[in-house]
Amino acid sequence: MRITVFFLTKNKNPLAFLFFWLSGILFSSQDLPAQRVVDISQYPPEYFDSIRATVYDTTNVNYTIRAYRLSSEDNIMIDGNLDEPAWKTAEHKTNFIEKDPYPLIPTSDETEFAILYDDENLYVGVWCWDAVPDKIVAYLAPRGTYGADNLQLFIDSYNDDRTGYKFVISPTGVQGDELRYDDVKRDRNWNGIWYSEGKVDDKGWYVEVKIPFFNMRYSSREQQTWGFNIMRTMAREASRSQWKPHLPEWENNTRMSQLGQIVGIKNISSGRTFELRPYGTVSSTEALNVSPFKTLNLGGDIRFSPTPNLTADFTFNPDFAQVDADVFEINLTRFPTRFAELRPFFTERINVFNTPLELFYSRRIGAKGDILGGVKMTGKLDHGVEFGVLGNVTGQSVFKSALQNSEKATFGVMRVKKDILGSSNIGILAATKEEADNYNRIFGVDGSFVLSGNDFVDFQVATGQTEKQTKQNMAYNLNYTRTGDLMGLIFIGERIEPDFEINRVGYIQKETYRGWDKVTGTYKLSPRINKYNLRRITANATLEFDRDLFTSEYINNVLENFPDFVPDVMFGSVTTNNEGNPVISDGSRTSNNYKVGGDLTINMINEMIIVADYKRFTATELTGQYSGNLLTLSYSTRPINKGASFAGVFGFTNDTYYNFNQKYVARQRKLTLEGEGRLTRNFLTTLIGDYTETFTTSDHKDGRYFKLSSNSTWMFTKDFYLRVHAQGILGTTFYQQKEIYNEYLLSCLMSWEYRPGSFLYLAYNEGRFDTSGNSGWRNMSLNNRTVILKISYFFSI
């Protein structure tokens, strides 16, 4: 390990200190594994042919494990010891094969596993032998954080080669999970309720897992066959290996159609018909232009599951208090920031509503009104029909709320998908927001087709209509993807008509009354190197043609908001209508543009990554057509989740952009430095600096923005942690006069999962701002302050 120290004597600027401190992390060679060299020539072609033959054997006889049925006398304690007699009696499987960096060779350290089950639970025990146990990375981290050493369990409980679950466990038992659908797609919002513990000794590390069947959907057949695979990540060798091998000619992702099998499971049940999650919160809130108030909220969710494949969720005054504040970003675009969904009611089984175009974006619900109640029903039938229905009503809550004049609206979403042709599907989605005389109604038809093992086609045709009853309200999307380890191809064709509107229910970065036609092609070449300290080099070449679709309504809206603005002559001349308002006449309403370029990613053996991206493009705004460039460079050290104690990222961007507020084309440049350190086994901290400058057409600086954020997490146990997040964005513009707007955020969260699915939160969020300009100077003014104590309890009947 090398420690880099900088002495700053004359320059005491804290930004300079941050730059040098993070640079020391970035360019030091800490915790870097030596290159592991394997002589591939020792394995004859016949060896690799034999591995491929077993993988392509459709009977899966070489990758089938029989689950052992526990008797009433067996009692499995989830403690990571794996010392119960049943673990010895059950069938064991081993002989893992490396996935990368050297595909299909035997692993240097064996991994062994066995599977048990009873009426209501699946148990997985894994022995991860390690010749150098002191190099095992066994840290505590919040749920959802993947450890540098970890195990990933893939389960296709429906055995349909398209849906499934991934469960991730670290040597300390820290969990992560996600839901898989359409064979290759994933939903990281899903959180199952399951149990895991890990243990480390002088021979390796061990994991014991218990997964209740109510987490998964499976057929109603008495005798079950499930898809299954295990992948082990070993930090010491920067390698991954699997029980059923992953062939190098496949894409990198583990697909549900490429798993092994569990057999022998029979006469099981989910064991639970009703799940209840009551909650209570006590909070104190202060906000700008709102009188301080205190609230007591009570509510809860009920889940009714008459079968493993049908679930109905009901909620009253739902648990939508956000203990985590939304982290703000430097956003210089005209489009609002898209925030991730964190609310449990909307994250459970939400993948059924996903479509190529985001016709449904759940953060729209409750954005302007309190959610009074809701219902959601999802399920999958034996003949391959999957469906989802969701409805919510918003208004003024019976409890005190920070929202003033809450909108009264009804949201509804309906989704149906049908499995066809093996791993393909077609579907429809209808969604609406109804508010008095206003509405946004959406309907779409989509499909996902697997043409072969490596060829995929997705399409969608949709309409988005509002109360304005316009005609050009259609959208069309076609996506062809060819995957592969060495080469790949992506083709996207899209038409978004000017009046296609979904942003009251869904999400699209689009201005009203403006659309586009676009065709994009990307070719990928990604050879494995595995020598000269290089693991892999990936190059992408991209060519895009697009046609902007303007309308007179769009131009007139801009003229209404910017009365002194004069569009380029290509759009026609500005006249005055009978009301005395400026309007556009004559001129063109389309413009053809292109984008061409490529990017290069170099993956080092020691997990460092170098990325270079360059694009040359033309674009059209109301000021006329212009050309520009985009250059991005980044360098990443070996990350924390791959075993490093300290990690960093350096990024630089220089590009041409359109300043929408000032109506001119200029350039901006951005510098990003990120440092991350695991100071102890249970303490992780991150510090990020982001500096952006914007310029006028004459290359004079017209804005600067600096973001500095820190995030520190103390883990007391794997289920109990304290996180402190502090952030500031300092923004200064130099237009007609110097104006300042700074935002500050402090967020503290103590989280304790005192039993699976049951949480206690104590959160403190405070936002402040500075501003200067025509309204005068305000220094560290309070924007909002909230203290929340929330407790939820999960139980089932």
C-alpha positions in Angstrom: 0.0 0.0 0.0 1.3 3.4 -0.9 0.2 6.6 0.9 0.5 9.9 -0.9 0.8 13.1 1.1 0.5 16.6 -0.2 1.6 19.7 1.8 -0.2 22.9 0.9 1.6 25.9 2.2 0.6 28.9 0.1 -2.6 27.7 -1.5 -5.2 27.2 1.3 -8.1 26.9 -1.1 -10.3 24.0 0.2 -11.1 23.1 -3.4 -7.4 22.7 -4.2 -7.0 20.6 -1.1 -9.9 18.4 -2.2 -8.4 18.0 -5.7 -5.0 16.9 -4.4 -6.4 14.7 -1.7 -8.6 12.8 -4.1 -5.9 12.7 -6.8 -3.6 11.0 -4.3 -6.2 8.3 -3.9 -6.8 8.0 -7.6 -3.2 7.6 -8.7 -1.9 5.6 -5.8 -1.7 1.8 -6.2 -3.4 0.6 -3.1 -4.7 -2.9 -2.5 -4.0 -3.9 -6.1 -3.8 -7.6 -6.8 -0.9 -8.8 -8.9 -1.8 -10.0 -12.3 -2.9 -13.7 -12.2 -1.3 -15.4 -15.1 -2.9 -18.6 -16.5 -1.4 -20.6 -19.4 -4.5 -21.4 -21.4 -2.4 -23.6 -23.8 -2.3 -26.3 -21.1 -6.0 -26.9 -21.9 -6.4 -28.7 -25.3 -9.3 -27.8 -27.5 -11.0 -31.0 -26.6 -11.3 -29.8 -23.0 -13.3 -26.7 -24.0 -15.4 -28.7 -26.4 -16.4 -31.1 -23.6 -17.5 -28.2 -21.4 -19.6 -26.8 -24.2 -21.1 -30.2 -24.8 -22.3 -30.5 -21.2 -23.7 -26.9 -21.2 -25.6 -27.4 -24.5 -27.0 -30.8 -23.4 -30.8 -30.0 -23.2 -31.4 -32.7 -20.5 -29.3 -30.6 -18.1 -28.2 -33.9 -16.5 -24.8 -32.5 -15.6 -26.2 -29.5 -13.9 -29.1 -30.9 -11.9 -29.2 -31.1 -8.1 -31.7 -32.9 -6.0 -33.2 -30.9 -3.0 -33.3 -32.9 0.3 -36.6 -32.9 2.1 -36.3 -32.1 5.8 -38.2 -34.2 8.3 -40.1 -32.9 11.3 -37.1 -33.7 13.5 -34.7 -31.5 11.4 -34.1 -28.1 12.8 -32.0 -25.7 10.6 -30.5 -22.8 12.5 -29.5 -20.0 10.2 -26.1 -19.2 11.7 -23.5 -19.9 9.0 -22.1 -23.0 10.7 -23.8 -25.6 8.4 -23.4 -28.2 11.1 -26.8 -29.8 11.1 -26.9 -33.5 10.0 -29.2 -32.7 7.0 -26.4 -30.7 5.3 -24.2 -33.8 5.3 -27.1 -36.1 4.1 -28.1 -33.8 1.2 -26.6 -34.1 -2.3 -23.5 -31.9 -2.8 -22.4 -30.2 -6.0 -19.0 -28.7 -6.8 -16.6 -28.3 -9.8 -17.2 -24.6 -10.5 -15.9 -23.3 -13.7 -14.4 -19.8 -14.1 -16.5 -17.1 -15.9 -13.8 -14.4 -16.1 -11.2 -13.4 -16.6 -10.3 -16.9 -18.0 -13.5 -18.5 -19.2 -14.1 -22.2 -18.7 -11.0 -23.1 -16.8 -11.3 -24.9 -13.4 -11.2 -22.6 -10.4 -8.2 -22.4 -8.1 -10.4 -22.9 -5.0 -13.4 -25.1 -4.8 -17.0 -24.1 -4.0 -19.5 -26.6 -2.7 -23.2 -26.4 -2.1 -26.3 -28.3 -1.0 -30.0 -27.5 -1.1 -32.7 -28.4 1.5 -36.4 -27.6 1.7 -39.4 -28.0 4.0 -43.1 -27.2 3.5 -42.5 -23.4 3.4 -38.8 -22.7 2.8 -35.8 -23.3 0.6 -32.4 -23.6 2.3 -29.1 -23.2 0.5 -25.7 -24.0 2.2 -22.5 -23.0 0.5 -18.9 -23.9 1.4 -16.4 -21.4 -0.2 -13.0 -22.9 0.3 -10.1 -20.5 0.2 -6.3 -21.2 0.3 -5.6 -17.7 1.5 -8.4 -17.0 4.1 -6.8 -13.8 5.4 -7.5 -12.2 2.0 -11.2 -12.8 2.2 -13.0 -9.5 2.2 -15.6 -9.6 5.0 -17.1 -6.2 5.6 -20.4 -5.0 7.0 -22.5 -2.9 4.7 -26.1 -1.8 4.2 -28.6 -4.2 2.6 -28.3 -4.1 -1.2 -24.5 -3.6 -1.1 -22.5 -6.3 -2.9 -19.4 -7.4 -1.1 -16.1 -7.9 -2.8 -16.3 -11.6 -2.0 -19.9 -12.7 -2.6 -22.2 -15.4 -3.7 -25.1 -14.9 -6.2 -27.9 -17.4 -6.3 -30.1 -17.4 -9.4 -33.5 -19.1 -9.0 -36.2 -19.5 -11.8 -39.0 -20.8 -9.5 -41.6 -20.7 -12.3 -39.1 -22.6 -14.6 -40.3 -20.6 -17.6 -36.7 -19.6 -18.7 -37.7 -15.9 -18.5 -38.5 -14.9 -14.8 -36.5 -15.4 -11.7 -34.7 -13.9 -8.7 -31.1 -13.2 -7.7 -30.0 -13.4 -4.1 -26.6 -12.0 -3.1 -24.8 -12.8 0.1 -21.4 -11.7 1.5 -19.2 -13.5 4.0 -20.8 -11.4 6.8 -24.3 -12.4 5.6 -25.1 -9.0 4.1 -28.0 -9.3 1.6 -28.8 -8.0 -1.8 -31.5 -9.1 -4.2 -33.3 -8.3 -7.5 -36.1 -9.6 -9.6 -35.4 -10.9 -13.2 -37.9 -10.8 -16.1 -37.9 -11.2 -19.9 -34.8 -13.5 -19.5 -32.3 -10.6 -19.3 -34.0 -7.7 -17.7 -33.8 -6.8 -14.0 -35.7 -4.9 -11.3 -33.4 -3.8 -8.5 -36.2 -2.3 -6.5 -37.5 -5.7 -5.4 -36.8 -6.6 -1.8 -37.5 -10.1 -0.6 -37.9 -11.2 3.1 -35.3 -13.9 3.6 -32.6 -14.9 6.1 -28.8 -15.3 5.7 -25.7 -15.6 7.8 -22.0 -16.0 6.9 -19.0 -17.2 8.7 -15.2 -17.1 8.0 -12.5 -19.4 9.4 -9.0 -20.6 8.4 -10.4 -22.8 5.6 -12.6 -20.3 3.8 -16.1 -18.8 4.3 -19.6 -20.3 4.5 -23.1 -19.1 3.9 -26.4 -20.4 5.1 -29.6 -19.1 3.5 -33.3 -19.6 4.2 -35.8 -18.3 1.5 -39.5 -18.6 2.4 -41.5 -19.7 -0.6 -43.9 -16.8 -0.3 -41.2 -14.6 -1.9 -41.4 -16.4 -5.2 -43.9 -17.4 -7.8 -44.1 -21.0 -8.9 -46.5 -23.3 -10.7 -49.3 -25.2 -9.0 -47.9 -28.6 -9.9 -47.2 -31.0 -7.1 -43.7 -31.9 -8.4 -41.5 -28.8 -9.0 -38.5 -28.3 -11.2 -36.7 -25.0 -10.8 -34.0 -23.2 -12.7 -30.9 -22.7 -10.5 -27.3 -21.5 -10.6 -24.6 -20.1 -8.3 -21.9 -17.6 -9.1 -19.0 -16.9 -6.7 -16.9 -13.7 -6.8 -13.4 -14.0 -5.4 -11.8 -10.6 -4.6 -8.3 -12.0 -4.2 -8.2 -13.2 -7.8 -10.6 -10.6 -9.2 -12.5 -13.6 -10.7 -16.0 -15.0 -11.0 -17.0 -18.7 -11.3 -20.2 -20.6 -11.8 -21.6 -24.0 -11.2 -23.2 -24.3 -14.6 -20.6 -22.6 -16.8 -21.1 -19.3 -18.6 -19.8 -19.7 -22.2 -17.6 -16.9 -23.4 -19.6 -16.5 -26.6 -22.6 -15.5 -24.6 -23.3 -12.0 -23.4 -22.0 -11.1 -19.9 -25.3 -11.2 -18.0 -26.6 -14.4 -16.4 -29.8 -15.3 -18.2 -32.8 -17.2 -16.8 -32.8 -19.4 -19.8 -29.2 -20.6 -19.1 -29.6 -22.0 -15.6 -29.1 -25.5 -14.2 -31.9 -27.3 -12.3 -33.2 -28.1 -8.9 -35.4 -31.3 -8.8 -37.1 -33.1 -6.1 -39.2 -30.3 -4.6 -42.8 -31.3 -4.0 -45.8 -30.6 -1.9 -44.9 -27.1 -0.9 -46.9 -24.0 0.0 -46.3 -20.4 0.5 -47.7 -20.8 4.0 -49.1 -17.3 4.2 -52.3 -15.8 2.8 -52.3 -12.5 4.5 -49.3 -10.2 5.2 -49.8 -7.1 7.3 -47.4 -4.1 7.5 -48.9 -1.5 9.9 -46.8 1.6 10.5 -46.7 4.8 12.5 -44.7 8.0 12.2 -44.2 11.0 14.4 -42.7 14.0 12.6 -41.9 17.6 13.0 -41.7 19.8 9.9 -40.7 23.4 9.1 -40.7 24.6 5.5 -40.4 27.8 3.5 -43.7 29.7 3.5 -45.3 27.0 5.6 -46.1 27.3 9.4 -44.2 24.7 11.5 -46.3 21.7 12.4 -46.1 18.3 14.0 -47.9 15.1 12.8 -48.8 11.7 13.9 -49.5 9.3 11.0 -51.0 5.9 11.2 -51.6 3.5 8.3 -50.6 0.2 6.8 -50.6 -2.2 3.9 -52.4 -5.5 3.6 -51.3 -8.2 1.1 -53.6 -11.0 0.2 -52.1 -13.9 -1.7 -54.6 -16.7 -2.4 -52.1 -18.5 -4.6 -48.3 -18.2 -5.0 -49.0 -16.4 -8.4 -51.6 -13.9 -7.4 -51.1 -11.0 -5.1 -53.4 -8.1 -4.1 -52.0 -5.1 -2.1 -54.3 -2.6 -0.3 -53.1 0.5 1.5 -54.6 3.1 3.7 -52.8 6.4 4.3 -49.8 4.5 2.9 -46.3 4.5 4.4 -44.9 7.0 1.9 -42.9 9.2 4.3 -39.4 9.5 2.8 -36.8 9.0 5.5 -34.2 9.4 2.7 -34.1 12.9 1.2 -33.8 13.2 -2.6 -30.2 14.1 -3.4 -30.0 17.0 -5.8 -27.7 17.2 -8.8 -26.3 19.9 -11.0 -28.9 20.0 -13.8 -28.3 22.5 -16.6 -30.9 20.9 -18.9 -34.5 22.1 -19.5 -35.8 18.7 -18.2 -36.5 17.9 -14.5 -34.3 15.4 -12.7 -35.7 11.8 -12.6 -35.5 10.5 -9.0 -35.5 6.9 -8.1 -38.6 5.3 -6.5 -38.0 4.5 -2.9 -41.6 3.9 -1.6 -42.3 0.2 -0.8 -45.8 0.1 -2.3 -44.5 1.1 -5.7 -41.3 -1.0 -5.7 -42.9 -4.4 -5.0 -43.5 -6.3 -8.3 -43.4 -3.0 -10.3 -41.5 -4.6 -13.1 -44.8 -5.9 -14.7 -45.5 -2.2 -15.6 -42.2 -1.7 -17.4 -42.3 -1.0 -21.1 -39.7 0.2 -23.7 -41.0 3.8 -23.3 -41.6 4.7 -19.7 -45.4 5.1 -19.9 -45.7 4.8 -16.2 -43.4 6.6 -13.7 -44.7 6.0 -10.2 -43.1 9.1 -8.7 -45.8 11.1 -10.5 -48.3 9.7 -7.9 -48.3 11.8 -4.8 -46.0 14.5 -6.3 -48.7 17.2 -5.9 -51.2 15.6 -3.5 -51.3 13.3 -0.4 -52.0 9.7 -1.3 -55.2 8.8 0.5 -55.2 5.1 -0.5 -54.4 2.6 -3.2 -54.7 -0.9 -4.5 -52.4 -3.0 -6.6 -52.9 -6.5 -8.0 -50.3 -8.5 -9.8 -50.2 -12.1 -10.9 -49.1 -14.7 -13.4 -51.4 -17.5 -14.7 -50.2 -21.0 -15.7 -50.9 -20.4 -19.4 -48.4 -17.5 -19.5 -50.5 -14.4 -18.9 -49.0 -11.9 -16.5 -51.0 -8.9 -15.3 -50.9 -5.9 -13.1 -53.5 -3.3 -12.0 -52.8 -0.2 -9.9 -55.0 2.6 -8.6 -54.4 5.5 -6.3 -56.4 8.5 -5.1 -54.7 11.7 -4.0 -56.1 14.7 -2.2 -55.8 16.4 1.2 -54.8 13.9 3.9 -56.7 13.6 7.2 -53.3 14.1 8.8 -51.3 17.3 8.6 -49.2 17.6 5.4 -46.5 19.9 4.0 -48.4 20.0 0.7 -50.7 23.0 0.4 -53.8 22.9 -1.9 -53.2 19.2 -2.6 -54.5 18.2 -6.0 -57.4 15.8 -6.1 -56.7 13.2 -8.7 -57.2 9.6 -9.6 -54.4 7.5 -11.1 -55.0 4.2 -12.8 -52.7 1.7 -14.6 -53.5 -1.6 -16.2 -51.0 -4.0 -17.7 -51.3 -7.4 -19.4 -48.5 -9.5 -20.9 -48.7 -12.9 -22.7 -45.8 -15.3 -23.1 -45.4 -16.5 -26.7 -42.8 -18.3 -28.8 -40.6 -19.6 -26.0 -39.0 -16.6 -24.3 -40.9 -13.9 -26.1 -44.0 -11.9 -25.0 -46.4 -9.2 -26.2 -48.4 -6.8 -24.0 -50.6 -3.8 -23.6 -50.6 -1.0 -21.0 -53.3 1.6 -20.3 -52.8 4.4 -17.8 -54.6 7.6 -16.9 -54.6 10.6 -14.5 -58.0 12.2 -14.1 -58.2 15.6 -12.4 -61.5 17.5 -12.7 -61.6 18.5 -16.4 -58.0 17.7 -17.1 -56.5 14.3 -17.9 -53.6 12.4 -19.4 -54.6 9.1 -21.0 -52.1 6.7 -22.3 -52.3 3.4 -24.2 -49.5 1.3 -25.6 -48.8 -2.1 -27.3 -45.4 -3.6 -26.9 -43.5 -6.8 -27.4 -40.2 -8.5 -26.7 -38.9 -11.2 -29.0 -35.9 -13.5 -28.7 -35.0 -14.4 -32.3 -32.1 -16.6 -31.3 -29.8 -17.1 -28.4 -28.2 -13.7 -29.0 -30.8 -11.7 -31.0 -33.5 -9.6 -29.3 -36.2 -7.3 -30.7 -38.3 -4.9 -28.5 -41.0 -2.7 -29.9 -43.7 -0.3 -28.7 -46.5 1.7 -30.2 -48.2 4.2 -27.9 -50.5 7.2 -27.7 -50.5 9.9 -25.1 -53.4 12.2 -25.1 -54.5 15.2 -22.9 -57.7 17.2 -22.6 -56.4 19.4 -25.5 -57.4 16.6 -27.9 -54.5 17.0 -30.4 -53.9 14.6 -33.3 -50.1 14.1 -33.5 -50.0 12.1 -30.3 -48.3 8.8 -31.3 -44.9 7.3 -30.4 -43.1 4.4 -32.1 -40.0 2.5 -30.8 -38.1 -0.4 -32.3 -35.0 -1.8 -30.8 -32.8 -4.6 -32.2 -29.9 -6.0 -30.1 -27.4 -8.6 -30.9 -25.4 -9.6 -27.9 -22.1 -11.5 -27.7 -18.8 -11.7 -25.9 -16.7 -10.4 -28.7 -19.1 -8.4 -30.9 -22.5 -6.8 -30.5 -24.9 -4.6 -32.4 -27.7 -2.2 -31.3 -30.2 -0.6 -33.7 -32.8 1.8 -32.5 -35.6 3.5 -34.5 -37.9 5.9 -32.8 -40.6 8.4 -33.7 -42.1 10.7 -31.1 -44.8 12.9 -32.5 -45.0 16.5 -31.2 -48.2 16.1 -29.3 -47.3 12.8 -27.6 -47.7 13.7 -23.9 -47.2 11.3 -21.0 -45.4 13.3 -18.4 -48.3 13.5 -15.9 -48.2 9.7 -15.6 -45.0 8.6 -17.3 -41.6 10.0 -17.9 -39.9 11.2 -21.2 -37.4 14.0 -21.7 -39.6 16.0 -24.2 -41.0 19.5 -24.5 -44.6 20.1 -25.3 -45.5 20.4 -29.0 -42.0 19.2 -30.1 -41.0 15.7 -31.3 -38.4 13.8 -33.3 -37.6 11.0 -35.7 -34.4 9.1 -34.8 -32.3 6.2 -36.0 -29.3 5.0 -34.1 -26.8 2.2 -34.7 -24.0 1.1 -32.4 -21.4 -1.6 -33.1 -19.4 -3.1 -30.3 -16.1 -4.9 -30.3 -14.8 -6.3 -27.0 -11.9 -8.6 -27.2 -10.5 -10.3 -24.1 -6.8 -9.6 -23.6 -5.8 -11.2 -20.2 -2.1 -10.1 -20.5 0.0 -7.0 -20.4 -2.1 -6.1 -17.3 -5.1 -5.7 -19.6 -8.3 -7.7 -19.0 -10.5 -6.4 -21.8 -10.8 -3.6 -24.3 -14.3 -2.5 -25.4 -14.9 -0.2 -28.4 -18.3 1.2 -29.5 -18.9 3.1 -32.7 -22.1 5.0 -33.0 -23.9 6.7 -35.8 -27.2 8.6 -35.4 -29.5 10.4 -37.7 -32.4 12.4 -36.3 -35.0 14.9 -37.5 -36.4 17.5 -35.1 -40.1 18.0 -35.4 -41.2 21.6 -34.4 -44.7 23.0 -34.4 -46.0 26.5 -34.5 -47.5 25.9 -31.0 -44.1 25.2 -29.6 -42.5 28.3 -31.1 -45.4 30.5 -30.0 -45.1 29.2 -26.4 -41.4 30.2 -26.4 -42.3 33.6 -27.8 -44.9 34.0 -25.0 -42.4 33.2 -22.3 -39.5 35.2 -24.0 -41.2 38.2 -25.7 -37.9 39.7 -26.9 -36.6 36.5 -28.5 -36.5 36.3 -32.3 -36.3 32.8 -33.9 -33.9 32.0 -36.7 -35.2 32.9 -40.1 -35.5 29.2 -41.1 -38.6 29.1 -38.8 -40.3 32.0 -40.5 -41.2 35.6 -39.4 -42.7 36.9 -36.2 -46.0 38.8 -36.5 -48.6 39.9 -34.1 -52.0 38.3 -33.7 -55.3 40.0 -32.9 -54.6 39.9 -29.1 -51.3 41.7 -29.7 -49.2 38.6 -28.9 -46.2 37.6 -31.1 -46.7 34.5 -33.2 -44.7 32.7 -35.9 -45.7 32.4 -39.5 -44.4 30.4 -42.5 -41.0 28.8 -42.3 -39.7 25.2 -41.8 -40.8 22.9 -39.0 -38.2 20.1 -39.5 -34.5 19.9 -39.3 -32.1 17.0 -40.1 -29.1 16.3 -37.8 -26.6 13.7 -37.1 -24.2 12.4 -34.4 -21.1 10.3 -35.0 -18.4 9.1 -32.7 -17.3 6.3 -30.4 -16.0 5.3 -27.0 -13.2 3.1 -25.7 -13.1 1.3 -22.4 -10.0 -0.3 -21.1 -10.5 -2.8 -18.2 -7.3 -3.6 -16.3 -6.5 -6.9 -14.6 -6.5 -5.0 -11.3 -10.0 -3.7 -11.9 -8.9 -0.2 -12.9 -11.0 1.3 -15.8 -10.1 4.0 -18.4 -12.8 5.4 -20.6 -12.7 7.9 -23.5 -15.8 9.0 -25.3 -16.0 11.4 -28.3 -19.0 12.5 -30.3 -19.4 15.0 -33.2 -22.9 16.2 -33.8 -25.3 18.8 -35.2 -28.5 19.9 -33.5 -31.2 22.5 -34.0 -32.8 24.9 -31.6 -34.9 28.0 -32.3 -31.7 30.0 -32.7 -30.9 27.8 -35.7 -28.8 24.7 -36.5 -25.4 24.4 -34.9 -22.6 21.8 -34.6 -20.7 20.7 -31.6 -18.5 18.2 -29.9 -18.6 16.0 -26.7 -15.5 14.7 -25.1 -15.5 12.7 -21.9 -12.5 11.1 -20.1 -12.6 9.1 -16.9 -10.3 7.0 -14.9 -11.4 4.7 -12.1 -9.3 2.8 -9.6 -10.2 -0.6 -8.3 -13.6 0.0 -6.6 -14.5 -0.7 -3.0 -17.0 -3.5 -4.0 -14.1 -5.3 -5.7 -11.9 -5.4 -2.5 -10.0 -2.1 -2.4 -9.8 -0.2 0.9 -9.6 3.1 -1.0 -11.0 3.9 -4.4 -11.4 6.9 -6.6 -12.8 8.2 -9.9 -11.6 11.1 -12.0 -13.7 12.5 -14.8 -13.5 15.3 -17.3 -16.1 16.5 -19.8 -16.0 19.3 -22.4 -19.0 19.7 -24.7 -21.2 22.0 -26.7 -24.6 22.7 -25.2 -27.6 25.0 -25.7 -28.3 27.4 -22.9 -32.1 27.3 -23.0 -32.7 30.3 -20.6 -30.3 32.6 -22.5 -31.1 31.2 -25.9 -27.6 30.7 -27.3 -25.2 27.9 -28.1 -22.0 27.7 -26.0 -19.8 25.2 -24.3 -19.4 23.8 -20.8 -16.7 21.8 -19.1 -17.0 19.7 -16.0 -14.4 18.1 -13.6 -15.4 15.3 -11.2 -13.4 13.8 -8.5 -14.7 11.0 -6.2 -12.9 9.3 -3.3 -14.2 6.4 -1.3 -12.6 4.7 1.6 -13.4 1.9 4.0 -11.6 3.0 7.1 -12.6 0.1 9.3 -14.6 -3.1 8.8 -17.8 -1.3 9.6 -17.2 2.3 8.4 -17.4 3.6 4.8 -17.1 7.2 3.6 -17.4 8.8 0.2 -16.4 12.4 -0.8 -17.4 13.8 -4.2 -16.4 17.1 -5.8 -18.0 18.2 -9.1 -17.1 21.5 -10.7 -18.9 22.8 -13.9 -18.2 26.0 -15.9 -20.4 27.4 -18.7 -19.4 30.0 -21.3 -21.0 32.5 -23.7 -20.7 32.4 -27.4 -17.7 34.7 -27.1 -16.2 32.2 -24.7 -16.6 34.4 -21.6 -17.6 32.5 -18.4 -21.3 32.9 -17.7 -21.8 30.4 -14.9 -20.0 28.2 -12.5 -21.4 25.4 -10.3 -19.7 23.5 -7.6 -21.1 20.4 -5.9 -19.5 18.9 -2.8 -21.0 15.9 -1.0 -20.0 13.4 1.6 -21.7 10.2 2.6 -20.6 8.2 5.7 -22.1 5.0 6.9 -21.4 3.3 10.3 -22.5 -0.3 10.5 -23.2 -1.5 14.0 -24.5 -4.9 12.7 -25.6 -5.9 9.2 -29.1 -4.8 10.1 -28.4 -1.6 12.1 -26.6 1.4 10.7 -26.2 5.2 10.8 -25.7 7.2 7.7 -24.9 10.9 7.4 -25.1 12.7 4.1 -24.0 16.3 3.6 -24.2 18.2 0.3 -23.9 21.6 -1.1 -24.4 23.0 -4.6 -22.9 26.5 -5.1 -24.3 28.1 -8.3 -23.2 31.5 -9.7 -24.3 33.0 -13.0 -23.0 36.1 -14.8 -25.7 37.2 -17.2 -27.0 40.7 -17.0 -25.8 40.7 -13.4 -24.1 38.4 -11.0 -26.6 36.1 -9.3 -26.0 33.4 -6.7 -28.1 30.4 -5.7 -26.7 27.9 -3.4 -28.4 24.8 -1.9 -27.4 22.8 1.1 -28.6 19.5 2.4 -27.9 17.6 5.6 -29.5 14.1 5.9 -29.1 11.7 8.9 -30.7 8.3 9.0 -30.5 5.6 11.6 -32.0 2.4 10.3 -32.7 -0.8 12.2 -34.3 -3.9 10.7 -35.1 -5.4 14.1 -36.8 -8.4 12.4 -37.0 -9.3 8.7 -39.4 -6.9 7.0 -39.8 -4.7 10.1 -38.0 -1.4 10.4 -37.3 1.4 12.9 -36.1 4.7 11.3 -35.0 7.9 12.9 -34.3 10.5 10.2 -33.3 14.2 10.2 -33.3 16.2 6.9 -32.6 19.8 6.6 -32.3 22.0 3.4 -31.0 25.6 3.3 -30.2 28.0 0.5 -28.5 31.3 -0.3 -29.7 33.6 -3.0 -28.8 37.0 -4.5 -30.3 39.1 -7.3 -33.2 41.4 -7.8 -34.9 40.1 -4.7 -31.9 40.9 -2.5 -29.6 38.6 -0.5 -30.7 35.7 1.6 -28.1 33.8 3.6 -28.5 30.2 4.7 -32.3 30.6 4.7 -34.3 27.5 5.8 -35.9 25.7 2.9 -37.1 22.7 4.9 -36.4 20.8 8.1 -38.0 17.4 9.0 -37.5 15.0 11.9 -39.2 11.6 11.4 -39.5 8.7 13.7 -41.0 5.7 11.9 -41.7 2.2 12.9 -43.2 -0.6 10.8 -43.9 -4.2 11.7 -44.3 -7.2 9.3 -46.3 -10.2 10.3 -48.3 -12.8 8.4 -51.3 -15.0 8.9 
